[in-house]
Amino acid sequence: MKKGYLMAAVGLLFMLQGVAVASVKAPPKDFSKETRECVKCHKKNNPGIIQQWGHSKHFRAKVGCYECHKADKGDPDAFLHDDKKVKKLISIIVSPKDCANCHEKEVRQNSESHHAAAGKILGSLDNLLAEVIEGNSDFLTDGFPQGNSASAVNGCWQCHGAPIKVLEDGELDPATWPNSGIGRLNPDGSNGSCTACHARHEFSVAQARQPETCGKCHLGPDHPQKEIYEESKHGIQFATHRSKMDLESSKWIPGEDFFTGPTCSTCHMGATREQDVTHDVGMRISWNNRPPVSIRPEKADAKMGLPGANVNWEDRRDNMKDVCSACHNEDWVDNFYAQYDGLVKLYNEKFGKPGLALYKAAKPLLKPAKFSNKLDWIWFELWHHEGRRARHGAAMMGPDYTHWHGMYEVAQHFYTKMVPELEHLIAQGKASGNAAKKKAAAALQAKLDEVLNSKNHKWYLNKMDPKEKARRKKAAAEFKKRYSK
């Protein structure tokens, strides 16, 4: 295993506060000869890297270039660097396995998280869009002679990670490197990239605590957490009091070391009065809002083969409530979760589950290629974009994203796009001379009738319950009376 003797000063090397530490060997008393050689050359050719490293805790702990980049013979990405002067085997990639020489606990936690499994996106509908629908196979490299999609390489892979392909003499294929995707599949068999959050070569704790760091991936139409955060009271508080946050502090506990707005890492990773830092970002999440219908996180972890399958959502919620308690009382926190659960249940029961059932019932009437049908796009955007935005908006107290960018657009897609397209498919199927399609059309019609006549949707057929209609009429009259003065 490369970099076998990587050492660090225990107090200096922790990237986040409050971490219990596995025993490590004594830190080096001075920079190694090899590191000094690295610095001498790279100071001329890459001065920015040296300056970044010079501001790091690694520098103060006498951990340098060679301690992190050292490779052993037989490492898949090892190459002989400068065979005239240096003559040392190194690797470009510093993987989580390498970081674990000093940061064992942090790496273990991260390896058990969804972050480390983010590379599994390569088999999803998202990647199909980037590789086939948006892209083509014209990006040719030595590692991919059959070609690749530049859209996937520059888009999906840069956040989610990709398998790094090593060419001859330790060179890395340009389709897969550079890449700091959080779920990168490294040549040494490890998953993940510590530098996704702790960027090279300063590895700043302050940077990892900034919401902008998480925003590299968590933004956009399908998961706008950064934008939601900026809209929320938490984000407004942070923007107002950023200078008071003491982001560089080793000890960084809400309610003690800062009491203004939290950042992403405060809530999802940071230490509290009762908890240590965690690098498993799922241990405080009580809903997984990624799929078409929200599920509890332990179910998602079980599907992905992660240890979190053994940690129930109630315990995870208690972990997050502990964070909230630094600034909010128990009733406030409980009521927030009641509101959040209510929104998730609303989306699941009114649109998620019925929409999924209708889409499945329509499958026999669709062309076989995914995204070759109008309904494919309507349903995908309904749950993948609008549905996620609504649920994430509620989770992070962003009302505009919950409503106007969320549930409003979910409803608009459902009633003005999905239902009419289903009706069109039913008419086509009934008019066809294909017995199987006629049968499928009849089954789809029955399912659509069932959904539209249900409590949640019968308003669409002008079948609202008379009592509810009367209550709404009375409430409207009272509203007009109140504000007409």
N, C-alpha and C positions, 0 to 999 in steps of 0.2 A: 504494500500500500504506500502510495507516494506521500511525501511530506510527513513522514512518520514521526519526526521529532518536533513538530510545530509546538512552540511554547508561548505562553502569555502570562503576563502579570494578572493574577486573578481579579484584583480590584479594578484594573484598567480595561480589561478586554470585554467586559459585558456590554453588549450593545443595548440592552434594556435593563432597567432597574429591578432590584428585588429578586434576582434569580438565585436559587439554590444551586450550588456548583459541585460537579463531580471533581474528584481529586485530579490534579495535573502536576506534571513535573515542574521543577523550579524554572522560572523564566530565564532566558539568556542574560548574561551580564552586559553583553555588548553585541553590536551587529556582527553577523557572521562575515567571514571573508568573502563568501560568494555574494552576499547581499551588497557589500561595499562595491564589488565589481559591477553588479547590476546598476547601482545608483550612478556610478561614475560615467557609464555609457549613456544611460537613459536620461540623465540630467541634461545631456547635450541634445539628444534626439527627441525626447518626450518630456520636456520640463514640467508640463502640466500634471502629469502622473506623479512625478516626484513631489511636487508641491502639495498635491492632494494627500499623498501618503504622509508627508511631513506634518500635516495637521491632524493626523489620525491618532487614536489610542494605540494602534499597532506600533507606530513609530516610538511612542513613549515607552512601550514595553519591549523595545528592541526586536520586534518581529518585522522582518523585511520581505523583500521580493522573493528571495530564494526559499524562505521558510514556507511560503504559500504556493509557489509555483514549482517546487522541486518535484521531479518525477523519478520513478524507478524503471529500470529496464523491464520491459514486458507490459508496462502500462499502455493501453491502446492509443492514447493521444500523446505519448512521449516523443520528443524529438531532440536531437543534439543541437543545442543553441550555440551558434558561432563556433564552429569546429576549429577555428584558428586560435582564438583567445580564451573564451570562457570554457568551452568543451564540457558543458554540463547538460544532463538530460533535464528538460523542463516540460511543462505542459501549459498551454494558454489558459485552459479552463481550471478555475478553482471551484471545485464542486462542494456540495454540502458534506460529502464524506470527508473532504479535506478540512473543512471548517470544524467538523466534529472532533478533531484532535484537541480542540480547546473548548468548543461550544457544544458539548455532547448533548446536554439536555435540550437546548434550543433546537438543534437539528433533529433530535428524536421527535419532539413535539411537532415540528413542521412536517416531517416525513409522514406523520399520521393524519395530516390535515387535508382538506380539499385543495389547498394551494398546491401541494406536492402532486396531487392527482389531476391537475388542470390540463395536462397533456392529453387526457382522454378525450378532449374536444375533437381530436383528429378523426374520430369515428362518428361524429355527430352531424346533424342537419346543418349546423352552422358551417362546418368545414366543407360539406358538400356544396353549399352555396358558393364559398370562396374558390373551391377547386374546379367546379363544373359550370354552375349557372353564371357566376360572375367572371370566372377565369377560363384558362385553357392550359395546355401542357407545353407552352413554348419557352418556358424558362429552363434552359438546359445547363446542367453542370456535370462535373465528373462523377459526383455521387448520385446524380439522378439523370442518367443518359436518356431515360424515357421521358423526361421533362417534369415540370412542376408548374403550379399556378403562382404567378407573382403576387396575386391578391392574397393567397393563403400565407405565403412566405412573409410578406410585409405587413399583413394584418393579423390574422388569427395567431400565427406562431410567435409573434413578438410579445404577446401577453400570456398566452397559454403555454408556450414552450413547444419544442419539437425534438425529435431524436437527432442528436448531433452526429453527423457522419464524419469519420476520420479518414483522410486520404493517405497517400504514401508520405512517409517521413513526418508523420504527425500533423500535417496540414489539415485544416478544417474546411469542409465543403462550404462554399459561399451561400448556398441555399439555406444552410442551418447555422451559420455563424457570420456576423455577431448575433447573439440571441441571449436575452436575460429573462426569458419567459418564466413565470413562477413555477410552472410544472415541467421545466426542461428535462429531457431524458439524457443524462450525461454518459459519456463513454465508459466511466467506471461503474455503471450500473445504478448510480444514485439518481433520485428525482429531485428537481427543484433548482432554484437559483437564489442564494442568499442576497446577491447583488441586485435582485429585483427591487428590494426595499432599501438595502444598505449599499448604495451605489459605490462602485470602485472610484478611487482607491482610498477614500477617506472613511468609508463605512460609518457614516455619521448617524448617531442615535437620533439627533434632532431631525434629520431628513426623514428617517423612518416614521417619526411621529407626525409629520406634516400631512394634512389631508391630500395635498397635491401628489404625494407619492402613491397613495392608493388610487388616486384619480388617473394614473397612467392607464389603468385597466378598467376601473369601476366608474365608467361614465358612458354616455351615449344612449341611443334609443331603447336598448333592451335592459340595461342595468345602470341607470343614472345616479348611482349612490352619491357621487361627488356633488352633482348639481342639487340633489335633494338635501344633502348636508348643508350646502351653502344657503338654501332657502330656510332651513330649520333654525329654531332659536339657538341650538347648539352651535351651528355654523356662524350665525350672526355674533354670538358671544365671542367665539374664537377670533373672528375677524376684527372685532372691536378691541380685544385685549391680548392680541398675539404677543406683544412685547412683554407681557407679564407672565407668560406661560413657562419660562425657564426650561425650554425644550432640551437643553444640553445636560440637565441635571441627571445624575445617576439614580437618585431616589426621586421618584415622580409619581406620587400618590395623590389622587383627587381628594379634595377636602383637607389635605395637609400641606402639600407642596404647591398646589394651585387650586383655585376655586372658581375660575372663569369657565368658559365653554370647553367641553372635552373635544378631542379629535377622534378620528377613527380608531387609532391604536389605544386611546384611553379606554374606550368601551369594549373593544374586541380582543385586546391583548394585554393591556397594561396592568400593573400591580395595583391592588387596593389595600385597605387596612386588613383584609382577611385573606386575600389571594396573592400568589406570586404571578409574575409575568407568565403568559403562555404564548407559544408560537403556533398553537392549534387554534385557528380563528373560528372554528365551528363550536367551540366549547361554551359559547355564551349565546348561541342562536337557537331559538325554539321553534322556528318554522323554516323549512327549505322552500323558498318561493321561486326556484328555478324552473321546475317542470310545469306542464299545463295545469295541473291541479296541485296545490301546495300540499306537502307531506311533512311529517315530523323528521328531524334531521337524522335520528338513529336509523330510520328506514333507508334514507339516502346513503348513509355510511355503509349499511349492510350490502346495498347493491354494488357499492364500489369496493367492498372488501376492506374497509377501514376499521380500526379498533373502536372508533366512536359508535359503532353498532351497539356497544355495551353500555353507552351512556344515554340515559333517557332525556327527553326534552324538558321534563320538570327540573331536573338537576341543572341543566344548561340555563334554564330561565332563572333559577335561583342565583347562578353565577352572575348573570347580567343584572339582576335586581340588586345584588351586592354593590355593583358599580354605581347604579342609580342612587343608592342610599347615601352616597357621599354628599349629594346635593338635594335630594328629594325625599319627602316622607313616604311612609308605607302606603297610605291611601292614594297618593298621587301616582305612585308606580303601579299599584294594582289597577287603578282606573285606566291608566294608559294601556296596559296590556288587555283590558277588557275591550277598549276601542280597537286596538290592533287585531285581536282575535275576531272581533265582529266583522271587520273588513275582509279578512282572509276567508271567513266562513261565507260572507256574501258573495265574493268572487267565485269561490269553489262551487257553491250550490247553485248559483244563478247562471253562471257562464262557463266555468271550467269543466265541471262534470257533464252538463248537457251538451256543451260544444264538442267535447271529446267524443261523446256517444254519437252525435250527429255526423261528425267527420268520419268515424269508423263505419257508420251505416251507409255513407255515401261512397265508400271506397270501391265497391263493385261497378259504380257508374263512372269512375274516373279513368283517365289514361294512366298506364302503369308507371311512367317516369315521374319521380318526385319533382314537384314544382313545375310540371308541365300543365297543370290545371289551375284555373283561377281560384278554386276553393282552397288549394294548397297554400297559396299566398295569404288569402283572407284569414284562414285559421291560424297560420303561423304567426302573423303579425298580431292577431287578437291576443294570443296567450304569451308569445315570446317578447313582444314589445309592450303593448298597452297593458296587458295583464300583469306583467312583472313590474312595470312602473307603478301601477296602482298599489300593489302589495308592498313593494319596497318603500313607496312614499309613506304608507301608513306605518311601516316599521321604524321609520326615521323621522316621523312628524313633519313631513313636507306636504301640506294640504293641496297645493297646486298640482303637484305630481300625483297625489292620490286621486284627485277629482278630474281636472281638465285634461291633464296629460295621461290620466289613468282610466278611471271607471267611465268617464264620459266617452272616451274613444273606444273602450271595450264595448259599450252599449251601441255606439254608432256602427262599429264594425259588425256586431251581431245582427242588429235589426235592419240595417240598410244595405249590408253587403252579403253576410253569410246566409241569412234567411232567403233573400231573393235568389241567390245562386243555388241554394238547395232546391227551391221551387223550380228553377230552370232545369236542373238535373233530373228532377222527378218527371217533368213534362217530356224531356227528351227520352227518358227511359220508357215511359208509358207509350210513346209514339213509335218506338223502335220495333222492329220485327223480331227482336231477340227475346226469347222467353225468359232467360236468366236476368236480363236487364229489366224486363217488366216486373219480375218478382222482386228485384232489388229496389226498384222505384216504389213499389207498393210498401215494402218494409220501411224505406226511408220516409215515405209519407206518413206512415203510422207513427214512427218515432218523432217526426216533426210535429204532428198533431198532439202527441202526448206532451211534448215540451211546451208548446205554445198554449196549451190549455191548463198548464200547471199554475200554481199560485203565483209564481214569480213572473210569469209571462202573459197571463191571460188578458192583461190590460191591452196588449197589442191587438187582440181580437175584439176589443171593446167589450170585454166581459168582466170588467172590474166589479168586485163585490159591492153591492149597493150601499152597505153600511160604511165601507171604506170610502166610497165616493162621497157620501154625505159628510163624513168627518173631514175630508179634504176641502169640501165646499165651505164648511163652517170655519175651518182654519183660515181659508183665504179671505173670507169676509172679515174675520177678526183682525187679520193683518192689515187690510185696507183701512179699517176703522182706526187702528192704532196710528198709522203713518199718514193718514189723510189730513190730519190737523195741521 
